[in-house]
Amino acid sequence: MIESALVGWSRLQFALTAGYHWIFVPLTLGLAVIMAVMESIYVKTGDEFWKRTAKFWMKIFAINFAVGIATGIILEFEFGTNFSNYSWFVGDIFGAPLAIEGIFAFFMEATFFAVMFFGWEKVGKRFHLASTWFTAIGAAISALWILVANSWMQNPVGMDFNPDTVRHEMVDFWAVVLNPVAISKFFHAVFSGWMTGSIFVIGISCWYLLKGRERKFALASIRVAAIVGIVGTLSVMLSGDSSGVQMAKYQPMKLAAAEGLEEGGKGAPFSIVPGVEIPNMLSILATHDIDGYVPGINNILDGYTTPEGEVHLSAEEKMERGKIAIEAFSEYRDSKDSNPEEAAVAREVLEENMEYFGYGYIDSREELVPPVGLVYWAFRVMVGFGSALLLLMMVVLWAERRGRLEKMRWLMWAALLSIPLVYLAGQAGWIVAEVGRQPWVIDGLLPVKAAVSSVSVAAVKTTFFLFVAIFTLFLAIEIRIMIKAIKEGPKVDVE
């Protein structure tokens, strides 16, 4: 796909910001649940060991939470600075869930975080426990509203175009909130955070065991984290199945790219790696039917008809109808005051073709195909690493429960070295989600090249490298502070 320098640099800057932000978010989601479980055990048993254990992981949580906020704030500002056309076109819809996230969810999360972190000796045990759980719930609710906004970009629903204001306006709030893509995406993202937090805790705890330190603390942390992680990863797989069905229904090009599927059909195979396939498996995953029809890239570009008789236009037909919609919109704007009858006709034509409005900005069918190689391999990194990490957590939990973990140094090293892998799996998932829907910023409605701001390429380049420096500094500071806290240790084994 050929794109202008402005579009390319704007996309790259947003990808950089989002990628850095997602380093911090999943650990926040996962650690919040793990430390809440540990504190629940403390409140139930009264054992001070669990209180000290929970407090240590809260310290790690606080370090990660503080740095994550900074990257998230910058990310939201970029919608106005780099994608102002997008913000104007759909700001009434996209801004609503982000506003709710900031006013309600983040406020709730931050308030209870303060009680949780500073209130150990100032409030009762049960109130403090409630604050810890509400911090975890607030983090999940915050993710919910952000994912509602993101999922609307994947599957735009609940809106109507107003040609007088040149904006899409929300007409059904609950259609946006209950978007099936949002529901699947929410559970997939939150439970992947459980997996990230669990692998992190298991890996750091195994480091203590390898160093011969904090044995009781490490084994207890591994036990809790492994259970949370196994539950979370199994839930990721279940929500991933739902996401696959939604992708096949609403974003068939993304699914075709993720599979490198050029020619689709009934009983489509699933590609493990190039040249190795499982017959009929893609149809099962995408349609829950062994003979289900799955279109390939060429089918989507050429146009196809499903076995149920549903007709999908070719790329050229969509582009033509998109240009008709844009021309009708222009005619409506020019004649609405001077010639109401002509304006009414133009508006009717616009409404008939509005579904393809965004295709009017597409110059060739090749633009409609995302980077297949990147999406294909990112999907395999996500699934492959996720499956391997699930197996690892199961083996670690089994070894811990049998009292064999400390004798299996190779397993403890594997757990420690798996920490970067869980982050790679998470980043790969977002590559599939976001790169897989290119060239669209709003799938089928607004291409990225029509959404960017009228700013200079030099300005975007300058801020890009500035963000590289700032975010890298943030990450380095966080890692250094975390390493220092981990080396100091929780000191919970000392009676």
Secondary structure, DSSP 8 states (H G I E B T S, - for coil): ----HHHHHHHHHHHHHHHHHHHHHHHHHHHHHHHHHHHHHHHHH--HHHHHHHHHHHHHHHHHHHHHHHHHHHHHHHHHHT-HHHHHHHHHHHHHHHHHIIIIIHHHHHHHHHHHHH-TTTS-HHHHHHHHHHHHHHHHHHHHHHHHHHHHHHS--SEEEETTTTEEEES-HHHHHT-HHHHHHHHHHHHHHHHHHHHHHHHHHHHHHHTT--HHHHHHHHHHHHHHHHHHHHHHHHHHHHHHHHHHHH-HHHHHHHHT-SS-EET--EEEETTEEETTHHHHHHHSSTT-EE--HHHHHH-EE-TT--EE--HHHHHHHHHHHHHHHHHHHHHTTT-HHHHHHHHHHHHHHGGGGGGGG---GGGGS--HHHHHHHHHHHHHHHHHHHHHHHHHHHHHHTT-GGG-HHHHHHHHHTHHHHHHHHHHHHHHHHHTTTTEEETTTEEGGGTS-S--HHHHHHHHHHHHHHHHHHHHHHHHHHHHHHHH----S--
